[in-house]
Amino acid sequence: MTSQTKYYIEVSDIVALRFECRTCRAVLTLPLVADIGKSVLRCPKCKNGWTQMEHASHEPLIEEFVRQVDTLAHIVPGLGFSFSLELSSDPAAFARDD
């Protein structure tokens, strides 16, 4: 017998974005209500570039994602269905002390 556990999160449960530097492992957590601004351009600790790739910045994509999540969180209660995101695995399996 095989068993499988699935994990779901409602859009309204998303309260912040967490960024972890691939270089120095510093963590930056920004609430969704915050203005992302230039906060994700580079690591606040080691200054490694985060969103600048070649001649383009991916910062606007992150800002648009935040706007869309906020919009979804506000309209979902009025829709004829519930909406959630399925996570790829047990979130506790990836938890670690920062």
N, CA, C and O atoms as a MOPAC input file, in Angstrom:
PM7 MOZYME 1SCF
protein

 N      0.84100 1    -1.16900 1     0.00000 1
 C      0.00000 1     0.00000 1     0.00000 1
 C      0.89600 1     1.24600 1     0.00000 1
 O      1.88900 1     1.31500 1     0.72500 1
 N      0.53100 1     2.20300 1    -0.80900 1
 C      1.25600 1     3.46200 1    -0.89900 1
 C      0.40500 1     4.56200 1    -0.30000 1
 O     -0.80500 1     4.61300 1    -0.52300 1
 N      1.03200 1     5.43400 1     0.45400 1
 C      0.29300 1     6.59400 1     0.96800 1
 C      1.00800 1     7.85800 1     0.52500 1
 O      2.22300 1     7.87700 1     0.33000 1
 N      0.23400 1     8.89100 1     0.37400 1
 C      0.78000 1    10.15700 1    -0.08900 1
 C      0.08400 1    11.27100 1     0.67600 1
 O     -1.13600 1    11.26200 1     0.84000 1
 N      0.87100 1    12.22600 1     1.14000 1
 C      0.31600 1    13.38400 1     1.82600 1
 C      0.53200 1    14.59900 1     0.94700 1
 O      1.63100 1    14.81600 1     0.43500 1
 N     -0.50100 1    15.37900 1     0.77300 1
 C     -0.39400 1    16.59900 1    -0.02800 1
 C     -0.57100 1    17.80400 1     0.88400 1
 O     -1.30400 1    17.74300 1     1.87100 1
 N      0.09500 1    18.88500 1     0.55300 1
 C      0.03000 1    20.11300 1     1.32300 1
 C     -0.45600 1    21.23600 1     0.42600 1
 O     -0.00500 1    21.39500 1    -0.70800 1
 N     -1.39200 1    22.01300 1     0.96600 1
 C     -1.97600 1    23.11800 1     0.20900 1
 C     -1.89100 1    24.39500 1     1.03900 1
 O     -1.90400 1    24.35100 1     2.26900 1
 N     -1.80600 1    25.51400 1     0.36000 1
 C     -1.81800 1    26.81100 1     1.02400 1
 C     -2.77400 1    27.72100 1     0.26900 1
 O     -2.73000 1    27.81000 1    -0.95800 1
 N     -3.63000 1    28.38700 1     1.01100 1
 C     -4.53300 1    29.33600 1     0.38100 1
 C     -3.77100 1    30.62600 1     0.09700 1
 O     -2.84400 1    30.97900 1     0.82500 1
 N     -4.15900 1    31.31400 1    -0.94400 1
 C     -3.48100 1    32.55300 1    -1.32500 1
 C     -3.51900 1    33.55800 1    -0.17900 1
 O     -2.55800 1    34.29800 1     0.03200 1
 N     -4.62300 1    33.58600 1     0.55800 1
 C     -4.74100 1    34.53000 1     1.67300 1
 C     -3.75900 1    34.21900 1     2.80600 1
 O     -3.51100 1    35.07200 1     3.65800 1
 N     -3.19700 1    33.00000 1     2.82200 1
 C     -2.21300 1    32.63400 1     3.84100 1
 C     -0.80700 1    33.14200 1     3.52000 1
 O      0.06700 1    33.12500 1     4.38600 1
 N     -0.58600 1    33.58300 1     2.30800 1
 C      0.73100 1    34.08800 1     1.92500 1
 C      0.87100 1    35.50000 1     2.48500 1
 O      0.15500 1    36.41000 1     2.06900 1
 N      1.78100 1    35.67800 1     3.41600 1
 C      1.93600 1    36.97500 1     4.07600 1
 C      3.27400 1    37.64800 1     3.78400 1
 O      3.43000 1    38.84400 1     4.02900 1
 N      4.23100 1    36.89600 1     3.26800 1
 C      5.55100 1    37.48100 1     3.03300 1
 C      6.29900 1    36.67300 1     1.97900 1
 O      5.95700 1    35.52600 1     1.69100 1
 N      7.31700 1    37.29000 1     1.41700 1
 C      8.23700 1    36.60800 1     0.50900 1
 C      9.56700 1    36.46700 1     1.23400 1
 O     10.01700 1    37.39400 1     1.90800 1
 N     10.19200 1    35.30900 1     1.09300 1
 C     11.47700 1    35.04600 1     1.74900 1
 C     12.52400 1    34.83300 1     0.67700 1
 O     12.34600 1    34.02700 1    -0.23600 1
 N     13.60600 1    35.55800 1     0.79700 1
 C     14.71500 1    35.46700 1    -0.14300 1
 C     15.94700 1    35.00400 1     0.63000 1
 O     16.27300 1    35.55800 1     1.68000 1
 N     16.62700 1    33.98700 1     0.10700 1
 C     17.86400 1    33.52000 1     0.73800 1
 C     18.97900 1    33.61100 1    -0.28600 1
 O     18.88000 1    33.04900 1    -1.37600 1
 N     20.04200 1    34.32200 1     0.07000 1
 C     21.16700 1    34.52600 1    -0.83900 1
 C     21.86100 1    33.19400 1    -1.12000 1
 O     22.18400 1    32.44600 1    -0.19700 1
 N     22.08300 1    32.91000 1    -2.38000 1
 C     22.77600 1    31.67400 1    -2.75800 1
 C     24.26900 1    31.74900 1    -2.44800 1
 O     24.95200 1    30.72600 1    -2.41200 1
 N     24.76300 1    32.94200 1    -2.22700 1
 C     26.18500 1    33.11000 1    -1.94200 1
 C     26.49500 1    33.02300 1    -0.45300 1
 O     27.31600 1    32.20400 1    -0.04100 1
 N     25.84800 1    33.85900 1     0.36200 1
 C     26.19200 1    33.93200 1     1.78900 1
 C     25.10400 1    33.37300 1     2.71100 1
 O     25.29800 1    33.32600 1     3.92500 1
 N     23.95900 1    32.94800 1     2.15500 1
 C     22.83800 1    32.36900 1     2.89600 1
 C     22.07600 1    33.37600 1     3.76700 1
 O     21.23300 1    32.97300 1     4.56900 1
 N     22.35600 1    34.67700 1     3.62300 1
 C     21.58400 1    35.68600 1     4.34800 1
 C     20.13200 1    35.60600 1     3.89800 1
 O     19.85000 1    35.27300 1     2.74700 1
 N     19.21100 1    35.91300 1     4.81000 1
 C     17.78000 1    35.81500 1     4.52200 1
 C     17.14100 1    37.19400 1     4.63000 1
 O     17.39200 1    37.94300 1     5.57400 1
 N     16.31700 1    37.50900 1     3.64900 1
 C     15.53800 1    38.74500 1     3.63800 1
 C     14.07700 1    38.34500 1     3.51100 1
 O     13.69900 1    37.66600 1     2.55600 1
 N     13.25300 1    38.76000 1     4.46600 1
 C     11.82200 1    38.47600 1     4.43100 1
 C     11.08300 1    39.79300 1     4.29600 1
 O     11.25600 1    40.70200 1     5.10700 1
 N     10.25400 1    39.88700 1     3.26200 1
 C      9.50000 1    41.10500 1     3.00200 1
 C      8.00500 1    40.79500 1     3.03400 1
 O      7.53900 1    39.93000 1     2.29200 1
 N      7.24900 1    41.49100 1     3.88600 1
 C      5.80800 1    41.27300 1     3.90200 1
 C      5.18700 1    41.67900 1     2.57700 1
 O      5.67400 1    42.60000 1     1.92100 1
 N      4.12000 1    41.00600 1     2.17700 1
 C      3.47400 1    41.32100 1     0.90700 1
 C      2.96400 1    42.75000 1     0.85800 1
 O      2.83100 1    43.32300 1    -0.22300 1
 N      2.67900 1    43.32600 1     2.00500 1
 C      2.17000 1    44.70100 1     2.01600 1
 C      3.29300 1    45.72200 1     1.85000 1
 O      3.02500 1    46.90900 1     1.66300 1
 N      4.53200 1    45.28000 1     1.91400 1
 C      5.66900 1    46.19400 1     1.77700 1
 C      5.91200 1    46.53200 1     0.31500 1
 O      5.55200 1    45.76800 1    -0.58100 1
 N      6.51700 1    47.66800 1     0.09200 1
 C      6.94300 1    48.05100 1    -1.24700 1
 C      8.27600 1    47.35100 1    -1.49300 1
 O      9.27700 1    47.65600 1    -0.84300 1
 N      8.28000 1    46.42200 1    -2.42400 1
 C      9.49300 1    45.63900 1    -2.69300 1
 C     10.61900 1    46.55900 1    -3.15400 1
 O     11.77800 1    46.38400 1    -2.77700 1
 N     10.25500 1    47.55000 1    -3.98300 1
 C     11.23000 1    48.53100 1    -4.44500 1
 C     12.50900 1    47.89800 1    -4.92700 1
 O     12.48600 1    46.91700 1    -5.67000 1
 N     13.59900 1    48.44400 1    -4.51400 1
 C     14.91700 1    47.94100 1    -4.92000 1
 C     15.47900 1    46.93400 1    -3.91700 1
 O     16.65400 1    46.57400 1    -3.99700 1
 N     14.65400 1    46.47700 1    -2.97500 1
 C     15.10700 1    45.58000 1    -1.91100 1
 C     15.69600 1    44.27500 1    -2.40500 1
 O     16.53700 1    43.68400 1    -1.72700 1
 N     15.26900 1    43.80500 1    -3.58500 1
 C     15.73000 1    42.50600 1    -4.05800 1
 C     16.77800 1    42.60700 1    -5.16500 1
 O     17.11400 1    41.60400 1    -5.79500 1
 N     17.28400 1    43.79000 1    -5.39700 1
 C     18.32200 1    43.93900 1    -6.42000 1
 C     19.59800 1    43.19400 1    -6.04600 1
 O     20.26000 1    42.60300 1    -6.89900 1
 N     19.93500 1    43.23200 1    -4.75300 1
 C     21.16300 1    42.57500 1    -4.29800 1
 C     21.03600 1    42.16000 1    -2.84000 1
 O     20.19000 1    42.66800 1    -2.10300 1
 N     21.87400 1    41.24900 1    -2.44700 1
 C     21.87700 1    40.75300 1    -1.07300 1
 C     22.21400 1    41.89500 1    -0.11600 1
 O     23.17200 1    42.63200 1    -0.35200 1
 N     21.44300 1    42.05200 1     0.95800 1
 C     21.74300 1    43.12000 1     1.90600 1
 C     23.03500 1    42.88500 1     2.68800 1
 O     23.57600 1    43.81500 1     3.28600 1
 N     23.53000 1    41.64500 1     2.68800 1
 C     24.75000 1    41.33700 1     3.43500 1
 C     25.99900 1    41.35700 1     2.54100 1
 O     26.91100 1    42.15200 1     2.76700 1
 N     26.04000 1    40.48500 1     1.53000 1
 C     27.25300 1    40.36500 1     0.70900 1
 C     27.20100 1    41.20300 1    -0.56700 1
 O     28.19700 1    41.30900 1    -1.28200 1
 N     26.04600 1    41.79600 1    -0.85200 1
 C     25.83400 1    42.66500 1    -2.01700 1
 C     25.86000 1    41.92200 1    -3.35400 1
 O     25.94800 1    42.55200 1    -4.40800 1
 N     25.78400 1    40.59100 1    -3.32100 1
 C     25.69900 1    39.81200 1    -4.55900 1
 C     24.41000 1    40.19600 1    -5.29200 1
 O     23.36200 1    40.34800 1    -4.66400 1
 N     24.48500 1    40.35300 1    -6.61600 1
 C     23.30500 1    40.69300 1    -7.39800 1
 C     22.28400 1    39.57600 1    -7.37900 1
 O     22.63100 1    38.40500 1    -7.52900 1
 N     21.00900 1    39.94100 1    -7.19400 1
 C     19.94500 1    38.94600 1    -7.13900 1
 C     19.06200 1    38.96000 1    -8.37800 1
 O     18.77700 1    37.90100 1    -8.93600 1
 N     18.62800 1    40.11600 1    -8.81500 1
 C     17.63600 1    40.16300 1    -9.89700 1
 C     18.16600 1    40.71700 1   -11.20000 1
 O     17.47300 1    40.65300 1   -12.21500 1
 N     19.35700 1    41.25400 1   -11.20700 1
 C     19.92800 1    41.82000 1   -12.42300 1
 C     20.59400 1    40.70200 1   -13.21900 1
 O     21.57200 1    40.10400 1   -12.77000 1
 N     20.05900 1    40.42900 1   -14.39300 1
 C     20.60500 1    39.38400 1   -15.25200 1
 C     20.93400 1    39.99200 1   -16.61100 1
 O     20.06100 1    40.52400 1   -17.29700 1
 N     22.19800 1    39.90500 1   -16.98500 1
 C     22.64700 1    40.48900 1   -18.25600 1
 C     22.23600 1    41.96100 1   -18.30600 1
 O     22.71900 1    42.76700 1   -17.51100 1
 N     21.35300 1    42.31000 1   -19.23200 1
 C     20.95300 1    43.71000 1   -19.38000 1
 C     19.51100 1    43.94900 1   -18.94900 1
 O     18.91000 1    44.95800 1   -19.31900 1
 N     18.95300 1    43.02300 1   -18.16600 1
 C     17.57500 1    43.17000 1   -17.72500 1
 C     17.46900 1    42.87800 1   -16.23300 1
 O     18.27200 1    42.13000 1   -15.67600 1
 N     16.48500 1    43.46900 1   -15.60600 1
 C     16.21800 1    43.19700 1   -14.19800 1
 C     14.91800 1    42.41300 1   -14.08900 1
 O     13.94700 1    42.71300 1   -14.78400 1
 N     14.89800 1    41.42200 1   -13.22800 1
 C     13.69600 1    40.62700 1   -13.01800 1
 C     12.88900 1    41.12600 1   -11.83100 1
 O     11.89100 1    40.51500 1   -11.45000 1
 N     13.32000 1    42.23000 1   -11.25000 1
 C     12.60700 1    42.84300 1   -10.12600 1
 C     11.14500 1    43.15500 1   -10.47200 1
 O     10.27200 1    42.90000 1    -9.64200 1
 N     10.84100 1    43.69600 1   -11.65900 1
 C      9.42400 1    43.95500 1   -11.98400 1
 C      8.54900 1    42.70000 1   -11.95600 1
 O      7.36600 1    42.78600 1   -11.62800 1
 N      9.10600 1    41.55100 1   -12.29200 1
 C      8.33800 1    40.30400 1   -12.22700 1
 C      7.95400 1    39.96800 1   -10.78900 1
 O      6.83900 1    39.51400 1   -10.53300 1
 N      8.86300 1    40.18500 1    -9.86200 1
 C      8.58800 1    39.92300 1    -8.45000 1
 C      7.52600 1    40.88800 1    -7.94000 1
 O      6.60700 1    40.49200 1    -7.22400 1
 N      7.65900 1    42.16400 1    -8.31600 1
 C      6.66800 1    43.15000 1    -7.89300 1
 C      5.28400 1    42.81900 1    -8.46700 1
 O      4.27900 1    42.98300 1    -7.77600 1
 N      5.22300 1    42.36100 1    -9.70400 1
 C      3.94600 1    41.97700 1   -10.31400 1
 C      3.36600 1    40.75200 1    -9.61700 1
 O      2.15500 1    40.68100 1    -9.40900 1
 N      4.20000 1    39.79500 1    -9.25500 1
 C      3.75100 1    38.61900 1    -8.52100 1
 C      3.08500 1    39.03300 1    -7.20700 1
 O      2.01900 1    38.52300 1    -6.86100 1
 N      3.71200 1    39.95400 1    -6.48100 1
 C      3.15500 1    40.43900 1    -5.21900 1
 C      1.79600 1    41.09000 1    -5.45200 1
 O      0.85300 1    40.84700 1    -4.69800 1
 N      1.69100 1    41.91600 1    -6.49100 1
 C      0.40500 1    42.56500 1    -6.80100 1
 C     -0.66900 1    41.52800 1    -7.13300 1
 O     -1.80800 1    41.64300 1    -6.68000 1
 N     -0.31000 1    40.53000 1    -7.91400 1
 C     -1.28300 1    39.51900 1    -8.30900 1
 C     -1.73800 1    38.65500 1    -7.12800 1
 O     -2.91800 1    38.32000 1    -7.02800 1
 N     -0.82400 1    38.29600 1    -6.24300 1
 C     -1.19500 1    37.52500 1    -5.05300 1
 C     -2.16400 1    38.34400 1    -4.20400 1
 O     -3.15800 1    37.81400 1    -3.70900 1
 N     -1.87600 1    39.63000 1    -4.03700 1
 C     -2.75600 1    40.49600 1    -3.26700 1
 C     -4.14000 1    40.58300 1    -3.91400 1
 O     -5.15600 1    40.51800 1    -3.22200 1
 N     -4.17700 1    40.72800 1    -5.23000 1
 C     -5.45200 1    40.78500 1    -5.94900 1
 C     -6.23600 1    39.48500 1    -5.77100 1
 O     -7.43100 1    39.51300 1    -5.47300 1
 N     -5.56400 1    38.35100 1    -5.95300 1
 C     -6.23600 1    37.05500 1    -5.77800 1
 C     -6.78500 1    36.89200 1    -4.36600 1
 O     -7.90900 1    36.42200 1    -4.18900 1
 N     -6.00600 1    37.27400 1    -3.36700 1
 C     -6.44800 1    37.14000 1    -1.97700 1
 C     -7.73200 1    37.92100 1    -1.72700 1
 O     -8.55500 1    37.51300 1    -0.90800 1
 N     -7.90900 1    39.03700 1    -2.42500 1
 C     -9.10700 1    39.85500 1    -2.23700 1
 C    -10.31100 1    39.35100 1    -3.02700 1
 O    -11.44500 1    39.52300 1    -2.58000 1
 N    -10.09500 1    38.73300 1    -4.19200 1
 C    -11.24600 1    38.32300 1    -5.01200 1
 C    -11.69800 1    36.88800 1    -4.76700 1
 O    -12.85700 1    36.56200 1    -5.02100 1
 N    -10.81300 1    36.02600 1    -4.28000 1
 C    -11.15800 1    34.61200 1    -4.09500 1
 C    -12.38900 1    34.41200 1    -3.20500 1
 O    -13.21300 1    33.55500 1    -3.52500 1
 N    -12.55900 1    35.15700 1    -2.10300 1
 C    -13.75900 1    34.92400 1    -1.27800 1
 C    -15.07300 1    35.11800 1    -2.04300 1
 O    -16.08700 1    34.53000 1    -1.66500 1
 N    -15.08200 1    35.91500 1    -3.09100 1
 C    -16.29100 1    36.15000 1    -3.85700 1
 C    -16.47300 1    35.20400 1    -5.03400 1
 O    -17.48800 1    35.27400 1    -5.72800 1
 N    -15.52200 1    34.33000 1    -5.26800 1
 C    -15.61300 1    33.39500 1    -6.38800 1
 C    -16.42500 1    32.16800 1    -6.01200 1
 O    -16.64900 1    31.91300 1    -4.82900 1
 N    -16.86200 1    31.41700 1    -6.98600 1
 C    -17.65000 1    30.21400 1    -6.75700 1
 C    -16.81200 1    28.98300 1    -6.48300 1
 O    -17.31400 1    27.86400 1    -6.58700 1
 N    -15.54700 1    29.16000 1    -6.13700 1
 C    -14.66100 1    28.04200 1    -5.82400 1
 C    -13.59500 1    28.52000 1    -4.85000 1
 O    -13.34300 1    29.71800 1    -4.72200 1
 N    -12.97800 1    27.57400 1    -4.17200 1
 C    -11.83700 1    27.92700 1    -3.32700 1
 C    -10.57800 1    27.74100 1    -4.16200 1
 O    -10.56500 1    26.96000 1    -5.11400 1
 N     -9.54100 1    28.44600 1    -3.81100 1
 C     -8.30400 1    28.42900 1    -4.58700 1
 C     -7.13800 1    28.26000 1    -3.63500 1
 O     -7.02300 1    28.99400 1    -2.65400 1
 N     -6.27700 1    27.30100 1    -3.91600 1
 C     -5.08500 1    27.10600 1    -3.09400 1
 C     -3.94200 1    26.62900 1    -3.97700 1
 O     -4.14900 1    26.20100 1    -5.11300 1
 N     -2.74800 1    26.71100 1    -3.44000 1
 C     -1.54700 1    26.25300 1    -4.13300 1
 C     -1.13200 1    24.92200 1    -3.51800 1
 O     -1.15700 1    24.76400 1    -2.29700 1
 N     -0.74900 1    23.96400 1    -4.35900 1
 C     -0.25700 1    22.69000 1    -3.86100 1
 C      1.26000 1    22.77200 1    -3.76500 1
 O      1.93300 1    23.15700 1    -4.72100 1
 N      1.78800 1    22.40700 1    -2.60500 1
 C      3.23200 1    22.42800 1    -2.39400 1
 C      3.83300 1    21.10500 1    -2.84700 1
 O      3.17100 1    20.06800 1    -2.80900 1
 N      5.08400 1    21.14800 1    -3.27300 1
 C      5.70400 1    19.96100 1    -3.85300 1
 C      6.00900 1    18.87400 1    -2.83500 1
 O      6.07500 1    17.70000 1    -3.20100 1
 N      6.19600 1    19.22800 1    -1.56700 1
 C      6.48800 1    18.22000 1    -0.55200 1
 C      6.22700 1    18.80600 1     0.82600 1
 O      5.78700 1    19.94900 1     0.95500 1
 N      6.50100 1    18.01500 1     1.84900 1
 C      6.29000 1    18.42700 1     3.23100 1
 C      7.15700 1    19.64300 1     3.54700 1
 O      8.38300 1    19.53300 1     3.53800 1
 N      6.54500 1    20.81500 1     3.83000 1
 C      7.35300 1    21.99600 1     4.12700 1
 C      8.23400 1    21.82000 1     5.34700 1
 O      9.29400 1    22.43900 1     5.43600 1
 N      7.81900 1    20.99100 1     6.28500 1
 C      8.62100 1    20.75800 1     7.48800 1
 C      9.94000 1    20.05000 1     7.14900 1
 O     10.91500 1    20.17600 1     7.89000 1
 N      9.97300 1    19.32500 1     6.06100 1
 C     11.18100 1    18.60700 1     5.66600 1
 C     12.30400 1    19.57600 1     5.28400 1
 O     13.48300 1    19.22600 1     5.33800 1
 N     11.92800 1    20.77400 1     4.90400 1
 C     12.92800 1    21.75700 1     4.48800 1
 C     13.19900 1    22.80300 1     5.55500 1
 O     14.03600 1    23.68300 1     5.35700 1
 N     12.50700 1    22.72000 1     6.67800 1
 C     12.69900 1    23.69200 1     7.75200 1
 C     14.09100 1    23.50600 1     8.35100 1
 O     14.58700 1    22.39100 1     8.51100 1
 N     14.69100 1    24.63300 1     8.67000 1
 C     15.99300 1    24.58700 1     9.33500 1
 C     16.14900 1    25.83200 1    10.17000 1
 O     15.46900 1    26.83000 1     9.93100 1
 N     16.99100 1    25.79200 1    11.10000 1
 C     17.21700 1    26.93700 1    11.96500 1
 C     18.05900 1    27.96300 1    11.24200 1
 O     19.17700 1    27.66700 1    10.82000 1
 N     17.52600 1    29.18000 1    11.09300 1
 C     18.28000 1    30.25800 1    10.45000 1
 C     18.92800 1    31.13200 1    11.48200 1
 O     19.60800 1    32.09800 1    11.13400 1

